[in-house]
Amino acid sequence: MAVVLDLVNNPRPRHPEKAQKPDSPVLSKPDWIRVKAPVSPGYFATQKIMRDNSLHTVCEEAGCPNIGECWDKKHATFMIMGDTCTRACAFCNVKTGLPVALDSDEPARVANATAKLGLAHIVVTSVDRDDLADGGAQHFADTIRAIRAHCPQTTIEVLTPDFLRKEGALEIVVAAKPDVFNHNLETVPSLYLTVRPGARYFHSLRLLQKVKELDPTMFTKSGIMVGLGEERNEVLQVMDDLRSANVDFLTVGQYLQPTRKHHEVKRFVPPDDFKAIESIAYSKGFLMVAASPLTRSSHHAGEDFARLKAARATA
């Protein structure tokens, strides 16, 4: 488990807003949630490419449990616009604070790393940048276009912030034509105040709906975590809400608590429950569903995109 204060490697608190919070209980992880430590040659090769290009990844910053598996295959999820988020979500391990200015060379470096990794499908996400007039939308668009110019065969998936109160931002990203537009709802509406206090459930839902209105051919995707204290009927309602917004692809994974200062894990959901969630989601009309304890937004994203296209073709 990570720590909030790392005074040896970083004198600044990673989560200053959480430092004074009381510790939350920590449940022991069941066997089905355990993963191997990342030690393969492929992992270190991917790490070197990231370091050589001075890039951040959500794999590292958010403490993804799948980093060993994905990086061994040279699959990494790029996190643009710095490593510091303006939001302070109770579930997230990305550090919070005042971000630095945007780096205009970053899109080119992402494109270069994409080529070196040989990615057929790339996922680009970001921190929230509430400090920017467009929330970073133009930087997303610049990154998409840089990848297209450098790696024209690579398909592109973006996982964006909510662009809350950023008029016209969504249109900028959609106009850049990513192949998949992903924005995660993260949890059920009743938990937003405690889990995702800086966001608004119906704004996020409307964002996804509007993508389809702007470009009906663009694939849309969203995900939630379970184990935060949600009720089963609330998860089913989120599915219905997403289908009402014409979302194509749903991901559902187990929430894992980054530190004792973060929201506690209320329950480790058994694998059979995820299978049931997947079956119900398909029955509601999603083209693609990924539901398992270790499912994350960008886990197996390339393979899933191929399946998503095939599902649309046969629908």
N, C-alpha and C positions, 0 to 999 in steps of 0.2 A: 504493500500500500504506500502511496506517495505521501509526502508531507506538505503542509501549507507553508511552513517556514524552513527554508534551506539556507542557513546562515553560513555554511561552509562554501558551497558553490555559487551562491547568489545572495548577496546581502539584502536584497529587496524581497519583501514577501510576495509569493506567487499569487496568493489570494488575500490581499489586505482586508477586504470586506468580510472575510470569514475567520480571520485570526482570533477574534474575541468570542466567537460562537462556542457554545459547549460542545463537547465531543458527542457524536452520534454513536449508537450501538453498531457493532460490526458483526455480521453473521459469518460463520465459517462457510467457505465455498464448497459446494457439493462436487463430487468427482466429475460430473459432466461439464463443469465450467472451467476446469483446469487446462492450461496450455503449457507447452514447452518453452523454455527460455530461448531467445533468438541468438543462435551461435553459428549459423551456417555461413559458408563462403559467399553465397548469394546475398545474404542479409548485409554483410559488410561491404560488398560491392555496391549495393544500392545506397547504403549509408555514405559511401565515399562520393558518389555522384551528387547526392544532396549537398554534402559539405562543399564540394568543389564549386557548386553553383550558388552557394549561399542561400539555400532555399529551406523553407520550413515545411513540415508535413503534419497533418492532423494525426497521423499514425503515432508520432512521438508526443506531440503536445497534448493530445487527449488521452494518452496511455492506452491505445487500442490493444486488446488482447491478441489480435490476429497479426500483429506486426511481423512476427517471425515467419509465419506461413507466407504472407503476401510479399515481404521484401526478399525472401528467398527466390521468388519468381520474378523479381524486379518489378513488382506492382506497388506503387506508392501513391498516396493521395496528397496532392500539393495543397498547401494552405498559404494563400497569397495575402498581401497587405499587412505583413508582419506577424508577430507571435503574441500580440497583446490585444485583448478584446475589451470593448467598452461596456459589455454586459457582464453580469455576474450570476449566471444561472447556477442553481443549487446542485446540478448534476455534473457540471462540466469541469474538466481539469485544465483547460486552457487558461493561462494567467490573465488577470484583469488589471486594468489601469489605463493610463493615457498613452495611446499608440504613437509611434514615430510617423513622420511624413511618408507618403507613398514613394516607392522606389520605381522610377520610370523605366529602369532596365529590367525589372523583374519579369515582365511578360516574355522577353527574349530569353532569359535564363530558364524559365519554365519550358519553353519550346526546345531549347538545347538539351535539357535534361530528358525531356520526352523522347527525343531522338536517340540519346545515348542509352536509355533504358529499353528502347525498341518497343514502346507501348503501342499496341493496336487500339487500345481504348484508354482514355485518361480521365481521371476525376479531379476536378479543381474545386476546392472549397475556400473559405476565408473566415477570418475573425469577423465579428460585427464591428462596423466602423460608423457608429452614430455621429462621430465628429465630422464626417465628410458630408457635403451638401447632397451628394447622390448616393451615399452609403457605400461607395466603392464600385458602383455599377459600371462606370466607364473603364475602370481597371480590369474588371471581369471581361468586358468586351475586348479590350486591348490584348488580354491574355489569350482569349479564344482565337482572335485573328492572327496572333503570332504563331500559335500552334498550327493553325490551318496553313500558314505560309511555309512553315518549316517542315511540317509532317502532314501533308495533305491527305494521307490515307488513314490517319488516326481519327477515330470517333471521339467526341468530346462530351463529357457529362459535367455539369456544374451543380454544386450543392451550395445554394446561396443563403445569405441572411434574409430577414423578412422585409428589408427596406422600409421599415415602419416610418411613416411621415416623410418619405422621400419621393415626392411627386415626379413621375416620369422615369424613375430608376429602372423599374422592371422592363419597360419598353426598350431601354438601351441594351439590356442583356439579351432579351429575346431577339432583337434585331441582329445580333451577332451570330445567331443560328447555332447554338449548341445542339447536339443530337438528343440530349436528355436534360431536362430541367428538373432538379431535385430541390425540394425545400422540406425539411422535416418538421412535423407538428410536435414531435418529441414525446408528448404525453396527452392525457385526456384533459378536457376543459377544466374540471374541478380542481386539478392540481397545478394549474398555471400560476396562481398567486404565490405558491411556495416553491415550485420547481423551476418555472420559467417566468419570473416576475416582470422582466423587461419586455415581454412579448404579449401579443393578443391573439387568442386562438382563432377567432373569426377573421382577423386580418390575414393570418397565415393561410387559412382555408381559401379566402378570396384571392390571394396572390396566386395560388395554384390554379384556381378556376380561370383567372384572367390570362394566364399563359396560354391556355387552350383557346380563349377568345382571340388572342393576338395571332396565334399560329396553331390551327387545329391539327397540323401534322406533327407537331413536336411532342415527343414522349414526356410525360410528367411522372414524377416519382415522389413519394414521401415515406417517412418512417416514424415509428414510435418505439419507446422502450416500455417494458413491463417489469413489474417488481417494485414499483415506486409507491404502491398503495392504491392503485386503480381497481375498480370493480369490473367484472367480466362484461356486464351490460354496457359499461362506458367504452370499452374497447370496441364492442360491436357497433356502437353509435359512431365512433370515429371512422370506422370502415364505411358506414353508410354516408357520412359527411364527405369523405374523400371520393366516393363514387359519384355523389351528387356534383362534385367539382370535376368529374371526368378524369380523375387521376388513374393512370395506367398501372402503376407498379407500387406495391406496398412492401416495406421491410419492417419486421418486428424482431427485436432482440432483447436480451436480458440486461437490465441496468446493473452496472457494477460501480460500487462506491469508490471514488478516487482517494479520499482521505476521510478521517473521522469528522472533519468539519463540513463535509458535504452531506447532502440528503441521504438518509439511511436506506439500505435495501430492506424493504418490508417483507419480501418473499423471493426465493429462488424458484422460478417457474419450471416445472419438469419438462423434459423434451416432448413427452406425449401431449402436453397442453399446447405446445407450439405447433405440433402436427394438426391438432384440432383447429387452431387459429388459421393455419394455412388453408385447410379444407373449407372453412367458412368464408374466408376472404375470396377464394376462387369462386365460390357459389354466388358471391355478391357481384361478380363481374370484372374483377381485376384481371388484366392480361398476364401479370407476373406477380408472384408472391414469394418472398424469401422470409421464412420465419424459423428461427432456431435460437438457442441460448447465446451463441456467439455471432449471430447475424449483426452486421453493421452496414451502414449506408453504402459503403464502397467495397465491401467484401465480395469477391467474385464478380465485380461490376462488369468486366468485359464479357465473361461467359453469360451473365444474366442479360446483357444488352442483346447478345445474339439470340437468346431465347425470346426476349421481348419482341424483337423484330419478327421472328418466326410466328409468334402467337398472333401478332396483328395480321400477318399475311394470311393466316388460316381462319381468322375470326369471321 
